[in-house]
């Protein structure tokens, strides 16, 4: 009986091992065909059943790439971290750059900077340019525009276009949310006009102007007390809401315009 049980156990373990290998090969096929969602699910099954960690070194990098391609950047960074210690040479450099990219997308700029610091000094031209590109994006994101301009010019083919885009960005920097708020305090709607939002500027001007006129008519036809009770609370509400909104609109306009400049910078470098 014992030899038979032993034989069944060995056969079972052998079949189980073959199942993991088949899953691994199937995941690789899915990965090669760019079916990243299906591939990552299959890789996860391989890792789950791989109790002796025989497949980790062959799975981590592809798993990370699948997660990156499907937008799971935080999880991708985790698997790139695991993959880093199972590779060497240029593969480690590529993994580090990918991990830095994850942190940039997640706006984890300190972590991205740490990854870039970990890269060796003697990078090949292609890797060095990619590193510079990431440093340029990071500098722009943290609003170190002088450094960002210098770095973008190092990797762009047309530095004149880069110069024009940063001059446009300089104009954006002159737009002040605080100034927009003050202008709308002085005259309702003026801050929105300053920020370039004509529609909301007109709405604020017409609404507060109409309430002011209504209050004035009420004071003349009835009494100042009646006007104060019936109209002033509404005027105060829309007047204060108007200048607060002017500040918010200015901040949103700055982000919108800067995002546009940033995308044009990326397009120029990619071209």
GUPARO-262522 format. One record per residue (C-alpha): residue number from 1; x, y, z; residue in three letters; chain. Coordinates in nm, 4 decimals. Layout:
N
> NUM | X | Y | Z | ala | A
...
***
This chain:
271
> 1 | 0.0000 | 0.0000 | 0.0000 | unk | A
> 2 | 0.2754 | 0.2439 | 0.0962 | unk | A
> 3 | 0.4587 | 0.2272 | -0.2412 | unk | A
> 4 | 0.1274 | 0.2902 | -0.4187 | unk | A
> 5 | 0.0487 | 0.5945 | -0.2034 | unk | A
> 6 | 0.4010 | 0.7258 | -0.2610 | unk | A
> 7 | 0.3607 | 0.6783 | -0.6379 | unk | A
> 8 | 0.0253 | 0.8640 | -0.6366 | unk | A
> 9 | 0.1809 | 1.1503 | -0.4389 | unk | A
> 10 | 0.4758 | 1.1829 | -0.6778 | unk | A
> 11 | 0.2443 | 1.1733 | -0.9791 | unk | A
> 12 | 0.0211 | 1.4394 | -0.8228 | unk | A
> 13 | 0.3140 | 1.6710 | -0.7488 | unk | A
> 14 | 0.4517 | 1.6199 | -1.0993 | unk | A
> 15 | 0.1137 | 1.7074 | -1.2519 | unk | A
> 16 | 0.0859 | 2.0138 | -1.0278 | unk | A
> 17 | 0.4312 | 2.1304 | -1.1399 | unk | A
> 18 | 0.3322 | 2.0843 | -1.5025 | unk | A
> 19 | 0.0156 | 2.2886 | -1.4427 | unk | A
> 20 | 0.2219 | 2.5820 | -1.3117 | unk | A
> 21 | 0.4597 | 2.5561 | -1.6061 | unk | A
> 22 | 0.1682 | 2.5480 | -1.8506 | unk | A
> 23 | 0.0131 | 2.8526 | -1.6811 | unk | A
> 24 | 0.3443 | 3.0325 | -1.7001 | unk | A
> 25 | 0.3843 | 2.9580 | -2.0709 | unk | A
> 26 | 0.0223 | 3.0580 | -2.1342 | unk | A
> 27 | 0.0790 | 3.3884 | -1.9507 | unk | A
> 28 | 0.3856 | 3.4528 | -2.1667 | unk | A
> 29 | 0.1773 | 3.3959 | -2.4795 | unk | A
> 30 | -0.0864 | 3.6410 | -2.3572 | unk | A
> 31 | 0.1871 | 3.8907 | -2.2740 | unk | A
> 32 | 0.3455 | 3.8565 | -2.6194 | unk | A
> 33 | 0.0031 | 3.9228 | -2.7749 | unk | A
> 34 | -0.0378 | 4.2349 | -2.5564 | unk | A
> 35 | -0.3335 | 4.0874 | -2.3691 | unk | A
> 36 | -0.2033 | 4.2465 | -2.0522 | unk | A
> 37 | -0.5103 | 4.2125 | -1.8296 | unk | A
> 38 | -0.5418 | 3.8393 | -1.8948 | unk | A
> 39 | -0.1650 | 3.7915 | -1.8698 | unk | A
> 40 | -0.1378 | 3.9563 | -1.5279 | unk | A
> 41 | -0.4209 | 3.7428 | -1.3897 | unk | A
> 42 | -0.2453 | 3.4286 | -1.5113 | unk | A
> 43 | 0.0904 | 3.5435 | -1.3741 | unk | A
> 44 | -0.0771 | 3.6023 | -1.0367 | unk | A
> 45 | -0.2000 | 3.2410 | -1.0362 | unk | A
> 46 | 0.1523 | 3.1222 | -1.1092 | unk | A
> 47 | 0.2932 | 3.3250 | -0.8199 | unk | A
> 48 | 0.0173 | 3.2113 | -0.5848 | unk | A
> 49 | 0.0780 | 2.8408 | -0.6434 | unk | A
> 50 | 0.4583 | 2.8731 | -0.6731 | unk | A
> 51 | 0.5297 | 2.7930 | -0.3072 | unk | A
> 52 | 0.9024 | 2.7371 | -0.3694 | unk | A
> 53 | 0.9408 | 3.0676 | -0.5587 | unk | A
> 54 | 1.0827 | 2.9039 | -0.8709 | unk | A
> 55 | 0.9049 | 3.1383 | -1.1119 | unk | A
> 56 | 0.9350 | 3.4756 | -0.9389 | unk | A
> 57 | 1.2473 | 3.5859 | -1.1239 | unk | A
> 58 | 1.0773 | 3.5019 | -1.4559 | unk | A
> 59 | 0.7418 | 3.6585 | -1.3665 | unk | A
> 60 | 0.8008 | 3.9848 | -1.1771 | unk | A
> 61 | 0.9133 | 4.2018 | -1.4677 | unk | A
> 62 | 0.6419 | 4.0911 | -1.7099 | unk | A
> 63 | 0.3867 | 4.1199 | -1.4308 | unk | A
> 64 | 0.4996 | 4.4773 | -1.3625 | unk | A
> 65 | 0.4803 | 4.5640 | -1.7318 | unk | A
> 66 | 0.1256 | 4.4257 | -1.7513 | unk | A
> 67 | 0.0183 | 4.6366 | -1.4547 | unk | A
> 68 | 0.1866 | 4.9424 | -1.6058 | unk | A
> 69 | 0.0068 | 4.8950 | -1.9368 | unk | A
> 70 | -0.3296 | 4.8574 | -1.7621 | unk | A
> 71 | -0.2791 | 5.1695 | -1.5474 | unk | A
> 72 | -0.2147 | 5.0044 | -1.2094 | unk | A
> 73 | 0.0974 | 5.2107 | -1.1481 | unk | A
> 74 | 0.1270 | 5.1687 | -0.7700 | unk | A
> 75 | 0.1133 | 4.7894 | -0.7989 | unk | A
> 76 | 0.3444 | 4.8015 | -1.1005 | unk | A
> 77 | 0.6050 | 4.9897 | -0.8936 | unk | A
> 78 | 0.5874 | 4.7137 | -0.6303 | unk | A
> 79 | 0.6588 | 4.4405 | -0.8865 | unk | A
> 80 | 0.9325 | 4.6460 | -1.0531 | unk | A
> 81 | 1.0934 | 4.6596 | -0.7084 | unk | A
> 82 | 1.0831 | 4.2796 | -0.6873 | unk | A
> 83 | 1.2073 | 4.2439 | -1.0450 | unk | A
> 84 | 1.5049 | 4.4739 | -0.9823 | unk | A
> 85 | 1.6739 | 4.2187 | -0.7556 | unk | A
> 86 | 1.6304 | 3.9337 | -1.0021 | unk | A
> 87 | 1.7962 | 4.1130 | -1.2956 | unk | A
> 88 | 2.1237 | 4.2870 | -1.3659 | unk | A
> 89 | 2.2949 | 4.5281 | -1.6058 | unk | A
> 90 | 2.0785 | 4.7086 | -1.8619 | unk | A
> 91 | 1.7698 | 4.5223 | -1.7442 | unk | A
> 92 | 1.8080 | 4.6799 | -1.3982 | unk | A
> 93 | 1.8398 | 5.0229 | -1.5607 | unk | A
> 94 | 1.5215 | 4.9706 | -1.7640 | unk | A
> 95 | 1.3357 | 4.8509 | -1.4542 | unk | A
> 96 | 1.4532 | 5.1540 | -1.2541 | unk | A
> 97 | 1.3393 | 5.3936 | -1.5264 | unk | A
> 98 | 1.0011 | 5.2224 | -1.5437 | unk | A
> 99 | 0.9628 | 5.2463 | -1.1684 | unk | A
> 100 | 1.0552 | 5.6159 | -1.1795 | unk | A
> 101 | 0.7882 | 5.6595 | -1.4467 | unk | A
> 102 | 0.5293 | 5.5005 | -1.2162 | unk | A
> 103 | 0.6142 | 5.7446 | -0.9376 | unk | A
> 104 | 0.5997 | 6.0400 | -1.1762 | unk | A
> 105 | 0.2527 | 5.9401 | -1.2945 | unk | A
> 106 | 0.1431 | 5.8973 | -0.9311 | unk | A
> 107 | 0.2930 | 6.2416 | -0.8529 | unk | A
> 108 | 0.5306 | 6.0834 | -0.6012 | unk | A
> 109 | 0.8161 | 6.3090 | -0.7026 | unk | A
> 110 | 1.0471 | 6.2354 | -0.4096 | unk | A
> 111 | 1.0284 | 5.8622 | -0.4807 | unk | A
> 112 | 1.0868 | 5.9230 | -0.8517 | unk | A
> 113 | 1.3943 | 6.1311 | -0.7670 | unk | A
> 114 | 1.5316 | 5.8508 | -0.5474 | unk | A
> 115 | 1.4972 | 5.6026 | -0.8357 | unk | A
> 116 | 1.6802 | 5.8369 | -1.0738 | unk | A
> 117 | 1.9583 | 5.8860 | -0.8175 | unk | A
> 118 | 2.0009 | 5.5080 | -0.8073 | unk | A
> 119 | 2.0930 | 5.4953 | -1.1760 | unk | A
> 120 | 2.4650 | 5.4542 | -1.2559 | unk | A
> 121 | 2.6663 | 5.7530 | -1.3800 | unk | A
> 122 | 2.7889 | 5.5915 | -1.7030 | unk | A
> 123 | 2.4567 | 5.5483 | -1.8820 | unk | A
> 124 | 2.4354 | 5.4881 | -2.2549 | unk | A
> 125 | 2.2994 | 5.7746 | -2.4665 | unk | A
> 126 | 1.9462 | 5.6350 | -2.4847 | unk | A
> 127 | 1.9164 | 5.5736 | -2.1111 | unk | A
> 128 | 2.0789 | 5.9092 | -2.0289 | unk | A
> 129 | 1.8267 | 6.0928 | -2.2473 | unk | A
> 130 | 1.5375 | 5.9063 | -2.0867 | unk | A
> 131 | 1.6688 | 5.9984 | -1.7414 | unk | A
> 132 | 1.6996 | 6.3645 | -1.8454 | unk | A
> 133 | 1.3468 | 6.3531 | -1.9865 | unk | A
> 134 | 1.2091 | 6.2270 | -1.6544 | unk | A
> 135 | 1.4075 | 6.4902 | -1.4644 | unk | A
> 136 | 1.2637 | 6.7580 | -1.6943 | unk | A
> 137 | 0.9070 | 6.6395 | -1.6295 | unk | A
> 138 | 0.9721 | 6.6291 | -1.2559 | unk | A
> 139 | 1.1200 | 6.9807 | -1.2515 | unk | A
> 140 | 0.8175 | 7.1156 | -1.4404 | unk | A
> 141 | 0.5772 | 6.9366 | -1.2047 | unk | A
> 142 | 0.7360 | 7.0930 | -0.8953 | unk | A
> 143 | 0.7413 | 7.4315 | -1.0754 | unk | A
> 144 | 1.1187 | 7.4614 | -1.1050 | unk | A
> 145 | 1.0722 | 7.6033 | -1.4537 | unk | A
> 146 | 1.4278 | 7.7324 | -1.5036 | unk | A
> 147 | 1.5705 | 7.3846 | -1.4512 | unk | A
> 148 | 1.2877 | 7.2247 | -1.6508 | unk | A
> 149 | 1.3611 | 7.4471 | -1.9518 | unk | A
> 150 | 1.7294 | 7.3574 | -1.9461 | unk | A
> 151 | 1.6548 | 6.9858 | -1.9251 | unk | A
> 152 | 1.3858 | 6.9865 | -2.1968 | unk | A
> 153 | 1.6275 | 7.1647 | -2.4308 | unk | A
> 154 | 1.8777 | 6.8824 | -2.3794 | unk | A
> 155 | 1.6380 | 6.6192 | -2.5145 | unk | A
> 156 | 1.4363 | 6.8168 | -2.7717 | unk | A
> 157 | 1.5304 | 6.8409 | -3.1381 | unk | A
> 158 | 1.3955 | 7.1973 | -3.1750 | unk | A
> 159 | 1.5063 | 7.4182 | -2.8855 | unk | A
> 160 | 1.3294 | 7.7217 | -3.0345 | unk | A
> 161 | 0.9917 | 7.5565 | -2.9828 | unk | A
> 162 | 1.0889 | 7.4732 | -2.6236 | unk | A
> 163 | 1.1859 | 7.8371 | -2.5716 | unk | A
> 164 | 0.8495 | 7.9568 | -2.7085 | unk | A
> 165 | 0.6564 | 7.7173 | -2.4836 | unk | A
> 166 | 0.8416 | 7.8344 | -2.1736 | unk | A
> 167 | 0.7800 | 8.2009 | -2.2660 | unk | A
> 168 | 0.4129 | 8.1087 | -2.2822 | unk | A
> 169 | 0.4485 | 7.9441 | -1.9426 | unk | A
> 170 | 0.6035 | 8.2661 | -1.8072 | unk | A
> 171 | 0.2830 | 8.4476 | -1.9007 | unk | A
> 172 | 0.0815 | 8.1882 | -1.7099 | unk | A
> 173 | 0.2991 | 8.2457 | -1.4026 | unk | A
> 174 | 0.1962 | 8.6122 | -1.4025 | unk | A
> 175 | -0.1686 | 8.5178 | -1.3538 | unk | A
> 176 | -0.2467 | 8.5588 | -0.9828 | unk | A
> 177 | -0.5490 | 8.3976 | -0.8075 | unk | A
> 178 | -0.5097 | 8.6519 | -0.5261 | unk | A
> 179 | -0.5274 | 8.9381 | -0.7742 | unk | A
> 180 | -0.8411 | 8.7868 | -0.9301 | unk | A
> 181 | -1.0023 | 8.7780 | -0.5866 | unk | A
> 182 | -0.9114 | 9.1414 | -0.5104 | unk | A
> 183 | -1.0408 | 9.2596 | -0.8477 | unk | A
> 184 | -1.3767 | 9.0916 | -0.7841 | unk | A
> 185 | -1.3920 | 9.2491 | -0.4394 | unk | A
> 186 | -1.3434 | 9.5889 | -0.6016 | unk | A
> 187 | -1.5919 | 9.5204 | -0.8802 | unk | A
> 188 | -1.7918 | 9.1929 | -0.9111 | unk | A
> 189 | -1.6995 | 8.9910 | -1.2203 | unk | A
> 190 | -1.3709 | 9.1725 | -1.2828 | unk | A
> 191 | -1.1634 | 8.8875 | -1.1358 | unk | A
> 192 | -1.3310 | 8.6347 | -1.3646 | unk | A
> 193 | -1.2616 | 8.8604 | -1.6650 | unk | A
> 194 | -0.8971 | 8.8818 | -1.5555 | unk | A
> 195 | -0.8790 | 8.5008 | -1.5406 | unk | A
> 196 | -1.0298 | 8.4751 | -1.8886 | unk | A
> 197 | -1.3700 | 8.3412 | -1.7831 | unk | A
> 198 | -1.6038 | 8.5878 | -1.9544 | unk | A
> 199 | -1.9217 | 8.3854 | -1.8974 | unk | A
> 200 | -1.8854 | 8.3638 | -1.5189 | unk | A
> 201 | -1.7676 | 8.7241 | -1.5086 | unk | A
> 202 | -2.0864 | 8.8429 | -1.6783 | unk | A
> 203 | -2.3013 | 8.6236 | -1.4532 | unk | A
> 204 | -2.1401 | 8.7667 | -1.1406 | unk | A
> 205 | -2.1640 | 9.1236 | -1.2669 | unk | A
> 206 | -2.5306 | 9.0960 | -1.3746 | unk | A
> 207 | -2.6423 | 8.9061 | -1.0632 | unk | A
> 208 | -2.4777 | 9.1315 | -0.8049 | unk | A
> 209 | -2.5653 | 9.4413 | -1.0092 | unk | A
> 210 | -2.9277 | 9.3343 | -1.0256 | unk | A
> 211 | -2.9421 | 9.2703 | -0.6522 | unk | A
> 212 | -2.7788 | 9.6063 | -0.5809 | unk | A
> 213 | -3.0366 | 9.7804 | -0.8020 | unk | A
> 214 | -3.3200 | 9.5856 | -0.6364 | unk | A
> 215 | -3.1933 | 9.6852 | -0.2917 | unk | A
> 216 | -3.1626 | 10.0484 | -0.3944 | unk | A
> 217 | -3.5187 | 10.0541 | -0.5360 | unk | A
> 218 | -3.6476 | 9.8845 | -0.2211 | unk | A
> 219 | -3.4755 | 10.1441 | -0.0017 | unk | A
> 220 | -3.6266 | 10.4297 | -0.2047 | unk | A
> 221 | -3.9794 | 10.2877 | -0.2311 | unk | A
> 222 | -4.0083 | 10.1427 | 0.1205 | unk | A
> 223 | -3.7290 | 10.1933 | 0.3717 | unk | A
> 224 | -3.3598 | 10.1218 | 0.4242 | unk | A
> 225 | -3.4478 | 9.8674 | 0.6942 | unk | A
> 226 | -3.6748 | 9.6724 | 0.4566 | unk | A
> 227 | -3.4056 | 9.6739 | 0.1879 | unk | A
> 228 | -3.1464 | 9.5565 | 0.4390 | unk | A
> 229 | -3.3648 | 9.2705 | 0.5601 | unk | A
> 230 | -3.4948 | 9.1517 | 0.2237 | unk | A
> 231 | -3.2073 | 9.2105 | -0.0217 | unk | A
> 232 | -2.8781 | 9.2562 | 0.1660 | unk | A
> 233 | -2.8384 | 8.8869 | 0.2733 | unk | A
> 234 | -2.8740 | 8.7763 | -0.0897 | unk | A
> 235 | -2.6358 | 9.0464 | -0.2116 | unk | A
> 236 | -2.3748 | 8.9501 | 0.0482 | unk | A
> 237 | -2.4074 | 8.5839 | -0.0425 | unk | A
> 238 | -2.3514 | 8.6318 | -0.4151 | unk | A
> 239 | -2.0976 | 8.9103 | -0.3728 | unk | A
> 240 | -1.8736 | 8.7043 | -0.1400 | unk | A
> 241 | -1.9343 | 8.3908 | -0.3461 | unk | A
> 242 | -1.8302 | 8.5829 | -0.6573 | unk | A
> 243 | -1.4897 | 8.6951 | -0.5352 | unk | A
> 244 | -1.4162 | 8.3548 | -0.3788 | unk | A
> 245 | -1.5095 | 8.1872 | -0.7068 | unk | A
> 246 | -1.2856 | 8.4284 | -0.8979 | unk | A
> 247 | -0.9858 | 8.2984 | -0.7038 | unk | A
> 248 | -1.0824 | 7.9361 | -0.7695 | unk | A
> 249 | -1.1374 | 8.0063 | -1.1408 | unk | A
> 250 | -0.7947 | 8.1707 | -1.1681 | unk | A
> 251 | -0.6287 | 7.8689 | -1.0037 | unk | A
> 252 | -0.8111 | 7.6313 | -1.2402 | unk | A
> 253 | -0.7131 | 7.8409 | -1.5438 | unk | A
> 254 | -0.3479 | 7.8338 | -1.4389 | unk | A
> 255 | -0.3552 | 7.4536 | -1.4078 | unk | A
> 256 | -0.5398 | 7.4157 | -1.7381 | unk | A
> 257 | -0.2988 | 7.6360 | -1.9333 | unk | A
> 258 | 0.0078 | 7.4867 | -1.7683 | unk | A
> 259 | -0.1165 | 7.1352 | -1.8438 | unk | A
> 260 | -0.1550 | 7.2355 | -2.2076 | unk | A
> 261 | 0.2018 | 7.3693 | -2.2196 | unk | A
> 262 | 0.3290 | 7.0538 | -2.0492 | unk | A
> 263 | 0.1566 | 6.8283 | -2.3042 | unk | A
> 264 | 0.3013 | 7.0329 | -2.5900 | unk | A
> 265 | 0.6477 | 6.9954 | -2.4353 | unk | A
> 266 | 0.6008 | 6.6178 | -2.4177 | unk | A
> 267 | 0.4804 | 6.6081 | -2.7792 | unk | A
> 268 | 0.7835 | 6.8083 | -2.8931 | unk | A
> 269 | 1.0271 | 6.5767 | -2.7164 | unk | A
> 270 | 0.8523 | 6.2628 | -2.8441 | unk | A
> 271 | 0.8601 | 6.4002 | -3.1990 | unk | A
***
